[in-house]
Amino acid sequence: MAQPSRRHPGNAPGPWFVDDMCTDCDASRQCAPELFGEKDGKTVVLRQPSTEAEIVAATRAMLICPTNSIGVVGLEPRTEGLFPLELEAGVYLCGFNSSRSYGSNSFFAVRKAGNFLVDSPRFVPPLVKRFESLGGVQDILLTHRDDVADADRYAAHFGARVWIHEEDRHAAPYATSLVRGQEPATIREGLVALPVPGHTRGSMMFLLEDRYLFTGDSLYWSRENQRLSAFQRQCWYSWEKQAESLARLVDSVRFEWVLAGHGGRHHAPHEVLRASLSALVERMRKGESHADEGWRGIAW
């Protein structure tokens, strides 16, 4: 629980606050960017919510926070049914981000061929019950070694297959299905694993129906600069390899959603995203600085 005694001094006055345990993962700011912002490497309340819609947004930010750093004094906002949050057509943001995955987002998709998770949220009753009501989880797709969190618990509960690249298998030794090499691997019709080594040796993206691109920590939408970007400071394997991996996607992959583990998500026409991806690759190859907002304060 967030501690009022540890309230960050940068918070706007009022009942909602962020304490100093925040790790600056950006998840809460994604849920309510008009209410929460960054100051001195921490998330703070920019202004207090004043409408019902803003209270709902602030409550989502509270639920998604992996360190339970967001609190509210004297109020008990309704939390039921706020997560998973449907983004479009059976594709959901899970919420309940895990500190074990450094606050990374995870996603859930409902499909006739089988429902799946991309990376893992915390294993919590509200999500488990909702997943059960929507038909369970048949596959868990892990983008890379860092965002595994409670995947083993979800796999055991639902009897799900677990997919990970062989280069990152040590993070999920219980995985049932391995992707090898750098060629795309079909998981089922309309769902493809795309190896993108760079952030880690075994980083992958997952493409659903040529529309939804689940990018893990390899690609995200910068709200600050309104463009696709990548995290150079948190590139654990090779920035050059990451540029090569993203370059391969420019002409080979069609997508209209960027659904990132860390960093912003975005929906736009394919042509807009393709142009932004091409421009990103060019910046990476030229060695331009990458210091976009979000995910800056985490100590690894």
Helices and strands as residue ranges (DSSP letters): G 4-6, E 16-18, H 27-31, E 36-39, E 42-45, H 52-64, E 70-72, E 85-88, E 91-93, G 99-101, E 107-109, E 116-118, H 125-133, E 139-141, G 145-147, H 151-158, E 161-165, G 166-171, E 177-179, E 185-188, E 191-195, E 204-208, E 212-216, E 220-222, E 227-229, H 239-250, E 257-260, E 266-267, H 270-286
